[in-house]
Amino acid sequence: MKFRALGTLVNLLGEGHRYQAAFIRLNQLQDMMPSIRDARARFQALGEASQLLSSAGQYDQAEAYARMMIAEPPPGQTICQGAQHLLRVQRDAKKIGPLDPLFDGAIDACMASGDNLFGQIMRGDVAWFYLAQGRPEDAVAFLTKYGDAMRRLDYSTLSSEIDGTLAQAYFRMGKMAEARIYAKSAIARSAKGEYTEALTEAYDVLYRVEKQAGNVADSLAYHEQYMAADKAYLTDVSARGLAFQMVDQQVTARRAEVQALNKQNEILRLHGALDRKDVETGRLYIVILAASLAAIVWLVLWLRRSQMRFMKLARRDGLTGICNREHFVDQADRVLAYGARSDRGLCLILFDLDHFKNVNDSYGHAVGDEVLKRAVDVCHRALHACDVFGRLGGEEFAILLPDCSPAQARARAEQLRLSISATAATQARPELAVTASFGVSSTLQCGFELHRLLVVADAALYRAKRAGRNCVFMGDTGDIPDSPYLTEARG
């Protein structure tokens, strides 16, 4: 009974965003799991553990628990729930590849056993995989077939995910009216107060739809909402990952401290037990134990220092090592606030790599990752210590330049463009040419608000793409709606 209640508590704490408390309870659950004989309680605990660990980026462990559910379902259960957890782990981990036929059978098993919610969640994930694989038409066809049944479950998170996937699929197909309808529906169906990937992507679709339609005021409004939702979502993602690392380090440190105390007690016991004939042998034991104790003490200190290191890593993009989107936004906001107080102009460079999807499709994601890392290395060599450099997502990057005029920013963007195009994309593929397109905005145009700088730079980047790519375009004041604030900022 205690074990089952603990599993439920883990789920409730996770749903309530009390992540550190959830991982503390999860650790207790994992310690108890080997001794539990109640197959149903163990099955439930595996599901709770898989879900929480996946949300914190611990995909290998989450996948292992899901596969245990598939391998050992209790009486009366099928592979349904385990397969649903496994597919969601693969979605969270962005493991884009052919789907295992296991999932087709699992969906059928869910429907046959009455576990409709798990089956329909899996169908939503299957549609997401179609979209991620560059098959938006298949995603639309699949959700057109099953979408009504999925929505009838009246599960807001699933409904929002369905409409978010449809919005992105229609946008990629060039059907802007449908993309707008489903993006608005995804937002309307989102649970209040929850910031999810589906909500963030829906605002992004609306921003891009309105930008293409030339509706500047609407595109700016949606971009503001996108930035707010994206920041809140990424903050929550980072909080989950950091909570796991903190609890993991605390548990390891406590175990090391217990070992240290045990070693100390062993040393004291040996001191008391020694007689004259065993002095030399006893001293050797004491030296060995003292060395072990010193090593454990060092480990405890190292673990405590590593907690700070994990906090730093949570702010970095895992592939390139530069600021992730969340940390870039935080850093940029602080630098812009200082610029506003000191009346010093700043500029923003936004760039992305041209035809990067073709690189991934033709050469594979490993080569694509190498291209991204080499482009970042090239840029790093040209940046100043005070510049803020971040990866906004995919192949899109931003650089905030303090104390910089528009003319200087254009020159620096041109320098970066030439450096990227002149550098071999990878050592293994020296023939692979990579270029980048750039958009530049300035606080002279936009004031000291990051979202306005991003909107103007993004519009300039879009013009660079339309002009043939591999070029630099400056932002235009027509890319943002007039307002008293902006009129004053332009001087």
C-alpha positions as CSV (number, residue, x, y, z in Angstrom):
1,M,0.0,0.0,0.0
2,K,2.8,2.4,0.9
3,F,4.6,1.6,-2.4
4,R,1.5,2.3,-4.5
5,A,0.8,5.5,-2.6
6,L,4.4,6.6,-3.2
7,G,4.0,6.1,-6.9
8,T,0.8,8.2,-7.0
9,L,2.6,10.9,-5.0
10,V,5.4,11.0,-7.5
11,N,2.9,11.6,-10.3
12,L,1.1,14.3,-8.3
13,L,4.3,16.2,-7.4
14,G,5.4,16.1,-11.0
15,E,2.1,17.4,-12.3
16,G,2.3,20.1,-9.7
17,H,5.7,21.2,-10.9
18,R,7.3,20.3,-7.6
19,Y,10.1,18.5,-9.4
20,Q,12.7,18.3,-6.6
21,A,10.2,16.7,-4.2
22,A,9.1,14.4,-7.0
23,F,12.6,13.1,-7.7
24,I,13.2,12.6,-4.0
25,R,10.1,10.4,-3.8
26,L,11.1,8.7,-7.0
27,N,14.5,7.8,-5.5
28,Q,12.6,6.2,-2.6
29,L,10.4,4.3,-5.0
30,Q,13.4,3.0,-6.9
31,D,15.0,1.8,-3.7
32,M,11.9,-0.1,-2.8
33,M,11.1,-1.6,-6.3
34,P,13.3,-4.7,-6.2
35,S,11.5,-6.0,-3.0
36,I,8.0,-5.4,-4.3
37,R,6.0,-8.5,-5.2
38,D,2.7,-6.8,-6.1
39,A,3.0,-6.9,-9.9
40,R,0.3,-4.2,-10.4
41,A,1.9,-1.8,-8.0
42,R,5.3,-2.4,-9.6
43,F,3.8,-1.9,-13.1
44,Q,2.3,1.5,-12.0
45,A,5.6,2.6,-10.5
46,L,7.5,1.8,-13.6
47,G,5.1,4.0,-15.6
48,E,5.4,6.9,-13.2
49,A,9.2,6.6,-13.2
50,S,9.4,6.4,-17.0
51,Q,7.2,9.4,-17.5
52,L,9.0,11.6,-14.9
53,L,12.5,10.6,-16.0
54,S,11.7,11.3,-19.7
55,S,10.5,14.7,-18.8
56,A,13.9,15.4,-17.2
57,G,15.9,14.3,-20.2
58,Q,16.9,10.9,-18.7
59,Y,15.8,9.0,-21.8
60,D,17.9,5.8,-21.4
61,Q,16.6,5.1,-17.9
62,A,13.0,6.1,-18.9
63,E,13.2,3.8,-22.0
64,A,14.5,0.9,-19.9
65,Y,11.5,1.2,-17.5
66,A,9.1,1.4,-20.4
67,R,10.5,-1.8,-21.9
68,M,10.2,-3.5,-18.6
69,M,6.5,-2.7,-18.6
70,I,6.2,-4.2,-22.1
71,A,8.2,-7.3,-21.1
72,E,6.3,-8.0,-17.9
73,P,2.7,-6.7,-17.9
74,P,0.7,-8.0,-14.9
75,P,-2.3,-10.2,-15.3
76,G,-5.1,-8.4,-17.1
77,Q,-2.7,-5.9,-18.7
78,T,-1.3,-5.8,-22.3
79,I,1.7,-4.1,-23.9
80,C,-0.5,-1.0,-24.3
81,Q,0.7,1.2,-21.4
82,G,4.4,0.2,-21.7
83,A,4.4,0.9,-25.5
84,Q,2.8,4.3,-24.9
85,H,5.5,5.3,-22.4
86,L,8.2,4.0,-24.8
87,L,6.8,6.0,-27.8
88,R,6.6,9.2,-25.7
89,V,10.2,8.7,-24.5
90,Q,11.3,8.4,-28.1
91,R,9.3,11.5,-29.0
92,D,10.8,13.5,-26.1
93,A,14.3,12.3,-27.1
94,K,13.6,13.3,-30.7
95,K,14.6,9.9,-32.0
96,I,13.5,10.5,-35.5
97,G,13.4,7.3,-37.5
98,P,11.1,4.5,-38.8
99,L,8.5,3.6,-36.2
100,D,8.7,0.1,-34.7
101,P,5.8,-2.1,-35.9
102,L,5.4,-2.8,-32.2
103,F,3.4,0.4,-31.9
104,D,0.7,-0.6,-34.4
105,G,0.0,-3.7,-32.4
106,A,0.1,-1.8,-29.2
107,I,-2.5,0.7,-30.4
108,D,-4.8,-2.2,-31.4
109,A,-4.1,-3.8,-27.9
110,C,-5.1,-0.5,-26.2
111,M,-8.4,-0.3,-28.1
112,A,-9.2,-3.9,-27.6
113,S,-8.6,-3.7,-23.8
114,G,-10.5,-0.4,-23.3
115,D,-7.3,1.7,-22.7
116,N,-8.5,4.2,-25.2
117,L,-6.6,7.2,-23.7
118,F,-3.2,5.4,-24.0
119,G,-4.1,4.3,-27.6
120,Q,-5.1,7.8,-28.7
121,I,-2.0,9.4,-27.1
122,M,0.1,7.0,-29.2
123,R,-1.8,8.0,-32.3
124,G,-1.0,11.6,-31.6
125,D,2.7,10.7,-31.2
126,V,2.6,8.7,-34.5
127,A,1.3,11.8,-36.3
128,W,4.1,13.9,-34.6
129,F,6.7,11.4,-35.9
130,Y,5.3,11.7,-39.5
131,L,5.7,15.5,-39.2
132,A,9.2,15.2,-37.8
133,Q,10.2,12.9,-40.6
134,G,9.2,15.5,-43.2
135,R,5.8,13.9,-44.0
136,P,3.2,16.6,-43.2
137,E,0.7,15.2,-45.7
138,D,0.8,11.8,-43.9
139,A,0.4,13.6,-40.5
140,V,-2.7,15.4,-41.8
141,A,-4.2,12.2,-43.3
142,F,-3.6,10.3,-40.1
143,L,-5.1,12.9,-37.8
144,T,-8.0,13.5,-40.2
145,K,-8.8,9.8,-39.9
146,Y,-8.5,9.5,-36.1
147,G,-8.7,13.1,-34.8
148,D,-12.4,13.2,-34.0
149,A,-12.2,10.1,-31.8
150,M,-9.1,11.5,-30.1
151,R,-10.9,14.8,-29.3
152,R,-13.9,13.0,-27.9
153,L,-11.8,11.9,-24.9
154,D,-12.0,15.5,-23.8
155,Y,-8.3,15.5,-22.7
156,S,-7.1,19.0,-23.2
157,T,-3.4,18.2,-23.5
158,L,-4.0,15.7,-26.2
159,S,-6.4,17.9,-28.1
160,S,-3.9,20.8,-28.0
161,E,-1.1,18.5,-29.3
162,I,-3.3,17.2,-32.1
163,D,-4.2,20.7,-33.3
164,G,-0.6,21.9,-32.8
165,T,0.7,19.1,-35.1
166,L,-2.0,19.9,-37.7
167,A,-1.0,23.6,-37.6
168,Q,2.6,22.9,-38.2
169,A,1.8,20.3,-40.9
170,Y,-0.5,22.7,-42.8
171,F,2.1,25.5,-42.5
172,R,4.7,23.3,-44.1
173,M,2.3,22.4,-46.9
174,G,1.8,26.1,-47.6
175,K,-1.9,26.1,-46.4
176,M,-1.9,29.2,-44.3
177,A,-5.6,29.4,-43.6
178,E,-5.7,25.9,-42.2
179,A,-2.5,26.5,-40.3
180,R,-4.0,29.6,-38.7
181,I,-7.2,27.8,-37.7
182,Y,-5.5,24.9,-36.0
183,A,-2.9,27.0,-34.3
184,K,-5.6,29.1,-32.7
185,S,-7.5,25.9,-31.7
186,A,-4.3,24.5,-30.1
187,I,-4.0,27.6,-28.0
188,A,-7.7,27.6,-27.0
189,R,-7.5,23.9,-26.0
190,S,-4.3,24.3,-23.9
191,A,-4.8,23.9,-20.2
192,K,-4.7,27.3,-18.4
193,G,-1.4,28.1,-16.7
194,E,0.4,25.3,-18.5
195,Y,3.2,26.1,-21.0
196,T,3.8,23.2,-23.3
197,E,5.7,22.6,-26.5
198,A,2.4,22.5,-28.4
199,L,1.4,26.0,-27.1
200,T,4.8,27.5,-28.0
201,E,4.8,26.0,-31.5
202,A,1.2,27.2,-32.1
203,Y,2.2,30.8,-31.3
204,D,5.2,30.4,-33.6
205,V,3.0,29.2,-36.5
206,L,0.7,32.2,-36.0
207,Y,3.6,34.6,-36.0
208,R,5.0,33.1,-39.2
209,V,1.6,33.0,-40.9
210,E,0.8,36.6,-40.1
211,K,4.4,37.7,-41.1
212,Q,4.0,36.0,-44.5
213,A,0.6,37.7,-44.9
214,G,2.2,41.1,-44.2
215,N,0.1,41.6,-41.0
216,V,2.9,43.4,-39.1
217,A,0.9,44.3,-36.0
218,D,-0.5,40.8,-35.6
219,S,2.8,39.1,-36.2
220,L,4.5,41.3,-33.6
221,A,1.7,40.5,-31.1
222,Y,2.0,36.7,-31.7
223,H,5.8,36.9,-31.5
224,E,5.5,38.5,-28.1
225,Q,3.2,35.7,-27.0
226,Y,5.6,33.1,-28.6
227,M,8.6,34.5,-26.7
228,A,6.7,34.5,-23.4
229,A,5.4,30.9,-23.9
230,D,8.7,29.7,-25.1
231,K,10.6,31.2,-22.2
232,A,8.1,29.7,-19.7
233,Y,8.3,26.3,-21.4
234,L,12.1,26.2,-21.5
235,T,12.3,27.3,-17.9
236,D,10.1,24.4,-16.9
237,V,12.2,22.0,-19.0
238,S,15.4,23.2,-17.4
239,A,13.8,23.1,-13.9
240,R,13.0,19.4,-14.4
241,G,16.5,18.5,-15.6
242,L,18.2,20.5,-12.8
243,A,15.9,19.0,-10.2
244,F,17.0,15.5,-11.3
245,Q,20.7,16.4,-11.2
246,M,20.4,18.1,-7.8
247,V,18.6,15.2,-6.2
248,D,20.9,12.6,-7.9
249,Q,23.9,14.5,-6.5
250,Q,22.4,14.9,-3.0
251,V,21.6,11.1,-2.9
252,T,25.1,10.2,-4.0
253,A,26.7,12.7,-1.5
254,R,24.6,11.2,1.3
255,R,25.6,7.7,0.5
256,A,29.3,8.8,0.4
257,E,28.9,10.5,3.8
258,V,27.4,7.3,5.2
259,Q,30.4,5.4,3.8
260,A,32.7,7.9,5.3
261,L,31.1,7.5,8.8
262,N,31.3,3.7,8.5
263,K,35.0,4.0,7.6
264,Q,35.6,6.2,10.6
265,N,33.8,3.8,12.9
266,E,35.9,0.9,11.5
267,I,39.1,2.8,12.2
268,L,38.0,3.5,15.8
269,R,37.1,-0.2,16.2
270,L,40.5,-1.3,14.9
271,H,42.2,1.1,17.3
272,G,40.4,-0.4,20.2
273,A,41.0,-4.0,19.1
274,L,44.7,-3.8,18.5
275,D,47.0,-5.7,20.9
276,R,50.8,-5.4,20.9
277,K,51.3,-8.4,18.5
278,D,49.0,-6.9,15.8
279,V,50.2,-3.3,15.9
280,E,52.0,-3.4,12.6
281,T,49.3,-5.2,10.7
282,G,46.7,-2.9,12.4
283,R,48.6,0.2,11.3
284,L,48.5,-1.0,7.7
285,Y,44.7,-1.5,8.0
286,I,44.4,2.0,9.5
287,V,46.4,3.5,6.7
288,I,44.2,1.8,4.1
289,L,41.0,2.9,5.8
290,A,42.3,6.4,6.3
291,A,43.1,6.6,2.6
292,S,39.6,5.4,1.7
293,L,38.1,8.0,4.1
294,A,40.1,10.7,2.5
295,A,39.0,9.6,-1.0
296,I,35.3,9.6,0.2
297,V,35.6,13.1,1.7
298,W,37.1,14.3,-1.5
299,L,34.2,12.7,-3.4
300,V,31.7,14.5,-1.2
301,L,33.4,17.8,-1.8
302,W,33.5,17.1,-5.6
303,L,29.9,16.2,-5.7
304,R,28.9,19.4,-4.0
305,R,31.0,21.5,-6.4
306,S,29.5,19.6,-9.3
307,Q,26.0,20.8,-8.4
308,M,27.1,24.3,-9.4
309,R,28.5,22.8,-12.6
310,F,25.2,21.1,-13.4
311,M,23.5,24.5,-13.0
312,K,25.9,26.0,-15.5
313,L,25.4,23.1,-17.9
314,A,21.6,23.6,-17.8
315,R,22.2,27.0,-19.4
316,R,24.2,25.7,-22.3
317,D,23.1,24.1,-25.6
318,G,24.1,20.5,-25.4
319,L,25.5,20.3,-29.0
320,T,27.4,23.5,-29.5
321,G,28.2,24.6,-25.9
322,I,26.9,28.2,-26.4
323,C,23.8,29.7,-24.6
324,N,20.6,27.8,-25.1
325,R,17.5,29.8,-26.0
326,E,16.4,30.3,-22.4
327,H,19.8,31.5,-21.2
328,F,20.3,33.7,-24.2
329,V,17.0,35.5,-23.5
330,D,17.9,36.0,-19.8
331,Q,21.4,37.3,-20.7
332,A,20.2,39.5,-23.5
333,D,17.5,41.0,-21.3
334,R,20.1,41.9,-18.7
335,V,22.5,43.4,-21.2
336,L,19.6,45.4,-22.9
337,A,18.5,46.7,-19.5
338,Y,22.0,48.0,-18.8
339,G,22.2,49.5,-22.3
340,A,18.9,51.4,-21.7
341,R,20.2,52.8,-18.4
342,S,23.6,53.8,-19.8
343,D,22.1,55.0,-23.2
344,R,24.4,52.8,-25.2
345,G,23.2,51.3,-28.5
346,L,23.1,47.6,-29.2
347,C,22.5,45.5,-32.3
348,L,21.2,42.0,-32.8
349,I,22.4,39.6,-35.5
350,L,20.1,36.8,-36.4
351,F,21.4,34.1,-38.8
352,D,20.6,30.6,-39.9
353,L,22.4,28.1,-42.1
354,D,21.1,27.9,-45.7
355,H,19.5,24.6,-46.9
356,F,20.4,22.9,-43.6
357,K,17.5,20.4,-44.0
358,N,19.1,19.2,-47.2
359,V,22.3,18.6,-45.3
360,N,20.5,16.4,-42.8
361,D,18.5,14.6,-45.4
362,S,21.5,14.0,-47.7
363,Y,24.3,13.3,-45.3
364,G,22.6,12.3,-42.0
365,H,22.2,14.0,-38.7
366,A,25.7,13.3,-37.5
367,V,27.1,15.4,-40.4
368,G,24.5,18.0,-39.7
369,D,25.6,18.2,-36.1
370,E,29.2,18.6,-37.2
371,V,28.2,21.4,-39.5
372,L,26.5,23.3,-36.7
373,K,29.5,22.9,-34.4
374,R,32.0,24.1,-37.0
375,A,29.8,27.1,-37.8
376,V,29.7,28.0,-34.1
377,D,33.5,27.6,-33.8
378,V,34.0,30.0,-36.7
379,C,31.7,32.6,-35.1
380,H,33.3,32.2,-31.7
381,R,36.7,33.3,-33.1
382,A,35.2,36.5,-34.4
383,L,33.2,37.5,-31.3
384,H,34.1,39.8,-28.5
385,A,34.0,38.8,-24.8
386,C,31.0,40.9,-24.1
387,D,28.9,39.6,-27.0
388,V,26.0,37.2,-26.1
389,F,25.8,34.2,-28.5
390,G,23.0,31.7,-28.4
391,R,21.3,28.9,-30.3
392,L,17.6,29.7,-30.7
393,G,16.8,26.3,-32.1
394,G,17.7,24.1,-35.0
395,E,20.1,26.0,-37.3
396,E,19.1,29.4,-36.1
397,F,21.5,31.5,-34.0
398,A,21.5,35.0,-32.4
399,I,24.3,37.4,-31.3
400,L,23.7,40.5,-29.2
401,L,26.4,43.1,-29.7
402,P,26.7,45.7,-26.9
403,D,27.9,49.2,-27.6
404,C,27.6,48.7,-31.4
405,S,26.3,50.8,-34.2
406,P,24.2,49.5,-37.1
407,A,27.1,50.0,-39.5
408,Q,29.5,48.1,-37.3
409,A,26.9,45.3,-36.8
410,R,26.5,45.0,-40.6
411,A,30.3,44.8,-41.1
412,R,30.6,42.1,-38.4
413,A,27.7,40.1,-39.9
414,E,29.4,40.3,-43.2
415,Q,32.6,39.1,-41.6
416,L,30.8,36.1,-40.1
417,R,29.1,35.3,-43.4
418,L,32.4,35.2,-45.3
419,S,34.0,33.2,-42.6
420,I,31.3,30.5,-42.6
421,S,31.2,30.2,-46.4
422,A,35.1,30.0,-46.5
423,T,35.3,27.2,-44.0
424,A,34.9,23.5,-44.8
425,A,31.7,22.3,-43.3
426,T,33.2,19.1,-41.9
427,Q,36.6,17.4,-42.1
428,A,35.0,14.3,-43.4
429,R,33.1,16.2,-46.1
430,P,35.4,19.0,-47.4
431,E,33.3,19.3,-50.6
432,L,30.2,20.2,-48.6
433,A,29.6,24.0,-48.9
434,V,27.7,25.7,-46.2
435,T,26.5,29.3,-46.2
436,A,24.3,31.4,-43.9
437,S,21.8,34.3,-44.3
438,F,21.8,37.2,-41.8
439,G,19.4,39.8,-40.5
440,V,20.4,42.7,-38.3
441,S,18.4,45.0,-36.1
442,S,19.3,47.9,-33.8
443,T,18.0,49.5,-30.6
444,L,18.0,52.7,-32.6
445,Q,15.0,51.2,-34.5
446,C,13.4,49.0,-31.9
447,G,14.2,50.3,-28.5
448,F,15.6,48.1,-25.8
449,E,13.1,45.2,-25.9
450,L,14.4,41.9,-27.1
451,H,11.3,40.6,-28.8
452,R,11.2,43.7,-31.1
453,L,14.8,43.3,-32.0
454,L,14.1,39.6,-32.8
455,V,11.1,40.5,-35.0
456,V,12.9,43.1,-37.0
457,A,16.0,40.9,-37.4
458,D,13.9,37.9,-38.4
459,A,12.1,40.0,-41.1
460,A,15.5,41.1,-42.4
461,L,16.7,37.4,-42.4
462,Y,13.5,36.4,-44.3
463,R,14.4,39.1,-47.0
464,A,17.9,37.7,-47.2
465,K,16.5,34.2,-47.8
466,R,14.2,35.6,-50.6
467,A,17.1,37.5,-52.1
468,G,19.0,34.3,-52.8
469,R,20.6,33.5,-49.4
470,N,24.2,33.9,-48.3
471,C,23.8,37.7,-47.7
472,V,23.2,40.3,-45.0
473,F,20.1,42.4,-44.8
474,M,19.5,45.2,-42.3
475,G,16.2,45.6,-40.4
476,D,13.6,48.1,-41.5
477,T,11.4,50.2,-39.3
478,G,8.5,49.0,-41.4
479,D,8.9,45.6,-39.9
480,I,7.4,46.8,-36.6
481,P,4.2,48.7,-36.0
482,D,4.4,52.4,-35.0
483,S,3.9,53.1,-31.3
484,P,4.8,56.1,-29.1
485,Y,7.5,53.9,-27.5
486,L,9.1,53.0,-30.8
487,T,8.8,56.6,-32.2
488,E,10.7,57.8,-29.1
489,A,13.3,55.1,-29.4
490,R,14.0,56.0,-33.0
491,G,14.7,59.5,-31.9
